[in-house]
Every structure is written in C-alpha cells, then in structure tokens.
Amino acid sequence: MRSAVAGERYRRAICLLGVLVFGLLGLVSLAACTRSSAQAGAPTSTGGKTTIQNKGSDTLVNVALAWAEAYRDVNPNVSIAVTGGGSGTGIAALINGTVDIANASRQMKPEERQAALDNGIEPVQFVVAIDAIAVIVHPSNPVDRLTLQQLGNIYTGKITNWKEVGGRDAPIILLSRETNSGTHVYFLEEVVRKGTGDEEAIFAPQTLLMPSSFGITSEIRRNPNAIGYDGLGYVTEDEKVLAVARDSESPYVLPRVETASDGSYPIARELYMYTPGEPTGPVAEYLDWIRSPTGQEIVAKVGFVPLTAGGGS
Amino acid sequence: MTVTPRPTTRSDVLDESQRSTRWSELVIENSIRLAGMSTIFIIGLIFFFLLREGLPAFIEVETSNLLSLRWYPIEDRFGLIPLLFGSLLVTLGAIGIALPLGLTTAIYLGEIAPAWQREVLKPLIEVLAGIPSIVLGFLGWIALAPIVQRLGAPTGLTAFTGSLLLAYMALPTIISITEDALYAVPKEYRDGALAIGATKWQTIWRVVIPAARSGIVMAVMLGIGRAIGETMAVMMVTGNAPNIPRLGPDIFFQPVRTMTATIAAEMGEVAQGSLHYNVLFGIGIVLFLITFLINSIATYFIGGRPSRRKGGRL
C-alpha cells in the first residue's frame, strides 16, 4: 500500500497549505478592518476630471442634488456624487475619512468632533441654507394650530388624545424620523425639550421611527390620527401643515420662506456642510458657488430658505 | 475519509495514465475537503469579529442600563428589553400563523392531493420562497398595512403586520421540510393502519404525523430561525417604535421594534468604535445566541442527523 501512504502524506500537505492560506486571509481581513479609519478623503481626480464625494442628511439631499446638477454647467470638469442616509451617516463618513463634503441638518456633536480629531481630521463647518420644519397631519384632522408646549407634550406622551388639543376623540399616532436623522435631533432639542421645559425629555417610546421622509409622508396621508414633522421642502399638497406658536401668548405662524427667514416661525434651523480640514481647490470653489446668489437661488426653488433672505450665520 | 481498498496486485503495475488519475483525484478530493473546512473557518471568523466588536458593550454599559425598558441610543440609553420583546412578539405571531397553515398545506400536498396538483403547487411554493424580502416589505407597506389599520388598529404598522409578512416568508421552509418528512414515512405504516380499519384521517393524524414528528419539529425551528433573523420587511412594516407592548387583546396590534431592524436602521449612522456601535454588535451576539439555542433545541428533538429510513427518501 505504498501509494496510500503517499496519498496520506500528500493530503496532510494540502491541509497544512489550506490552513496557511486561510490564516493569511484572516490576517489580511483583520488588518483591513483595523485600518479602515485612515485617509481623509481628498477628491479623486482621473484624467483632469474631479469627483467630489458628498454624503449625509436626507433633508439636504434634494438641494444637494440640484446643486450638483447645476454645477455641471459651471465647471464641467468636476462631478459631484451625492448620497443621502442621514446626517449621522454623513458625519460618520467624515470621521472615517470617506467623504469630501458631509451634509448635516444639525451641528456636529462635541464627541463627533473629537472622534474626527482623533482620526486626524479637523471638520470645518459651512452654513448652506435654512430650513423650516413643518408639523404635518392628515388633511381631515380638524386641529390646525399648536403651541411648542403642546407639541412637546404630545411627543413625550403626556398628551395622547387629539381631543386634549381641540381635535377628535382619537389616539395620537406619533411619527418621527430615525434617531440618526439630524431632523430628529433638532426636533428633540428645539421642540420636545424646549417645549416641555425639561432638558432630559425624550420622545415617547410609542413613537414610530421611520427610516425615511417617504415613510412619514405616506403614513400621514393614510392615517387620520397621525402627526409628523418634516422639512418644508418635502411637504406635499395632500398633507395639512399646522401653524405653530412659541407659547400660548405668541401668534400662530405657518411655515413659509418669509416666516422662516424673519424668525417668526419657531422651528427653523440652519443646514450645514462639513469638510475635512479647510477646503482647497475644487471643493472650495464648489462651496463658494453654493453660497453665492446663484447657488442660493436653487435653495429657494427646492423649497428651502436661502441664506441671503436673512438669518444666515 | 478512507481510501478505497484496491487489489494489491494492481498497485504495483500502475501505468502513467493511472498515476495521473490518482493525482487529479487527490487534488479534487482535497479541494472539496478545503471547501468544507472553510465553512468552519468562516464561522470562526464571524464569531471572532462579533465577539471582538460586541463584548465591550456588555462590559462598558451597566447591566441595569441594558436591562432597562428604554432604547434611545443617542442619549446612551441602551435598554434591550423592548427590542427583545419586539422580536419575540413578531416571531411568535409569525409562527402562530405559519405553523397551522404550513402544516395543513404540507399534509394536503403529501397525503391527499392528486399527483397533478402536487406538480403545480410544489413549484409555486418554491417561487414564494424566492421572492426577495424587500419586495414583500413593499407589499406589506402598500397593501397590508392599510388593511390592518382598517381592522381597527390605531396604525397599520404593527407587530401583527410584521408577523403576517414573516409567516409568508417562513411558509415555504415549513411546507417543504414537513412534506419531505411526511414522504419519508414508510408506506408500510400507512398500509398497516389502513389494513386494521383506520380511516384516512386517523392514519394521517395518529400514524403518519407522529412518525414524521422530528422532521416537523425541524421545519418549525427553521421557520422560527428564518422569522427572527428577517430584517428589511420587518423594518418597513412594524413601525420601529422601541415600545413594550401593553398586555391585552390588542398586544399584537401595537408597533414594535425588532433587534434586526434596530441594527439595520442604526448601523449606518454610528461612528466606528463608539459605545453605540459596540451595543449594536452586542445585539448581534444576542441574536446569534437565540438562533443557536433554537438550532440546538431542534437538533435535540431530532436526535442528531435525520436517519435514512427504508422505503422513504429524505
């Protein structure tokens, strides 16, 4: 049985080789995983054409796309790749060094800034537009105005029935964006916390967390008892927008470009872009163009409030 | 693996071509062996990464926080209880719907249906298994949720909606494995039962099903595994509210947030290496343990590998 012995030896060799190969593979993947946080994204350029990676806030994604499209005529050598995913997603990408511009509908948190600095990336902030957050309900809902305090109490679960705010006798269905949304964080700070006067307040656990703006609008359209919030640019005809007052003595104001820019509508905020380090070259030119009157005209077209209308940084 | 014994006389007279056949055979045999072993290696690697990224969560977050009733990660509140409840509720509902449906379908297919119906139904059921879960999720969002809302639920996005979708996803698994188990019951059992005067129903209920018990348990367990691990469809229709459902008749008609949906919805957002990131991996470990437990129970019931019985095919 000489050949059987040889076969045995051969088989052992193969096994050993296999273990070696897979072991190596494992090491490589390990290394790849620990290394992924390096390299701040410099715009990639191939053959004179530059691609800028732009990622983040779903609130900003429409206007970012409009900018990217219009900029193609301004500078044909630069193409801008826009993706959404939420402010947290964009900022995480900035921290991990995979984008050139991160879009955010909220400011970076101190710990996020620290995480970026730890990776050798210094985030630089630019205000690019202003957004009013509209509070929306089903068109059949008789309620047409609320104070910030009522909104806060509704979203913390202290008010659970529409009749407590002058509506039908029906339970209130709370809709919100996911916690990675900048709009969620803004609403938490400015409405839930300021409205209730409780700095620790958080959304009621029964709040439905929607992964997208689409989720909120389509549930609003089919559920007569739902309440939600979304950027003014995303509100459609078949949703009812509520007038909001700072407190019971203040006037109730509907969100509009004018009311958001003069500050009379209480839930309006700045929208941001972040770059890893002070921008240079194509990225700097792009950001300058965005904040120029031409770029801000596009902001107004998409339904947001341009910077020049007042209230800018 | 043993080498096939050959007459010793031939081993001494191997000519060139036979020698090369043996060579290629060895290579093939060993590559197959490598492929098989790579599974073990990959599982080991997955487990290693899961533990490396997830274990810090259980060390750095206090147990009281993990066992609290509130999941609100941006404020560092990592209560896993609502998520566990969400997953359990949706899965229980799904099994409650899929088990009777799947079992009866399998019995019909295996014992009652004429051959031509079986020829039509079996491939259709396999098509059902092939529908991507995101497509089912869309159907659930557009068609199912409004129906559930019309049934009287405050919103269409509830645990029940998720259960219905998951039931449909688990059905093909349950049906085909149960049917195989029924098919594996030897024909002699049925003949014997019928011969002593049992009706067709008595034969099925008292003889065939008990004989196929282990296969049916396996079908259910695999169905549960499918249901608890499903993500996209569930994320679209359960409302994702990290809420502990109130006990009562409407327990299934409240929004819930499952563990899988939580990981999927929040993974894109977290900064690598943050506490939240670790906790999401921690949820992955919990999920892994649950499916591991389910599989172990299934294996225990079956008593190892299902044996090949005479007269049947498995």
Contacts between the chains, C-beta under 8 A, distances in Angstrom:
chain1	res1	chain2	res2	distance
A	1	B	8	7.4
A	1	B	11	6.9
A	2	B	11	6.9
A	3	B	11	5.8
A	3	B	14	7.2
A	3	B	22	6.7
A	4	B	3	5.0
A	7	B	3	6.1
A	7	B	22	7.6
A	7	B	26	6.0
A	10	B	26	5.8
A	10	B	30	7.9
A	11	B	26	7.1
A	11	B	29	7.8
A	11	B	30	6.0
A	11	B	33	8.0
A	14	B	26	7.9
A	14	B	30	4.1
A	14	B	33	7.7
A	14	B	34	7.3
A	15	B	30	7.5
A	15	B	33	7.5
A	15	B	34	8.0
A	18	B	30	7.9
A	18	B	33	8.0
A	18	B	34	4.5
A	18	B	37	6.7
A	22	B	38	6.6
A	22	B	41	5.0
A	26	B	41	7.6
A	26	B	45	6.0
A	29	B	45	7.4
A	33	B	49	7.5
A	36	B	272	7.3
A	37	B	272	6.0
A	37	B	273	7.9
A	85	B	268	5.7
A	85	B	269	8.0
A	86	B	268	7.1
A	86	B	269	5.9
A	88	B	268	7.8
A	88	B	269	3.5
A	88	B	270	7.4
A	89	B	268	4.8
A	89	B	269	5.3
A	91	B	271	7.8
A	92	B	268	7.5
A	92	B	269	6.1
A	92	B	270	6.4
A	92	B	271	5.1
A	92	B	272	7.5
A	95	B	271	5.2
A	95	B	272	7.9
A	96	B	271	7.6
A	96	B	272	6.3
A	111	B	274	7.9
A	112	B	271	6.5
A	115	B	271	5.0
A	115	B	273	8.0
A	115	B	274	7.2
A	171	B	154	5.2
A	173	B	154	5.8
A	173	B	155	4.9
A	178	B	240	7.4
A	178	B	265	5.3
A	178	B	266	7.3
A	178	B	269	7.9
A	179	B	72	7.1
A	179	B	73	6.1
A	179	B	74	4.9
A	179	B	266	7.1
A	179	B	269	7.7
A	180	B	265	7.4
A	180	B	266	6.2
A	180	B	268	6.9
A	180	B	269	3.2
A	185	B	74	6.8
A	202	B	70	7.9
A	202	B	72	5.2
A	202	B	75	6.0
A	202	B	77	7.7
A	203	B	72	7.3
A	205	B	69	7.8
A	205	B	70	6.5
A	205	B	71	7.9
A	205	B	82	6.8
A	205	B	241	6.5
A	205	B	242	5.6
A	205	B	243	4.4
A	205	B	244	7.2
A	206	B	241	5.3
A	206	B	243	4.7
A	206	B	254	7.7
A	206	B	255	6.8
A	207	B	241	5.7
A	208	B	155	6.8
A	208	B	157	6.0
A	208	B	239	4.2
A	208	B	240	6.4
A	208	B	241	5.1
A	208	B	255	5.4
A	209	B	239	7.8
A	209	B	240	4.3
A	209	B	241	6.4
A	209	B	242	7.7
A	209	B	257	7.2
A	209	B	265	7.3
A	210	B	240	7.2
A	211	B	235	6.6
A	211	B	236	7.9
A	211	B	240	7.4
A	211	B	265	5.7
A	218	B	141	7.7
A	219	B	155	7.1
A	219	B	156	8.0
A	219	B	157	7.0
A	222	B	145	7.9
A	222	B	146	5.8
A	222	B	149	7.1
A	222	B	156	7.3
A	223	B	149	6.7
A	223	B	155	5.7
A	223	B	156	7.4
A	225	B	154	6.7
A	225	B	155	8.0
A	226	B	155	7.0
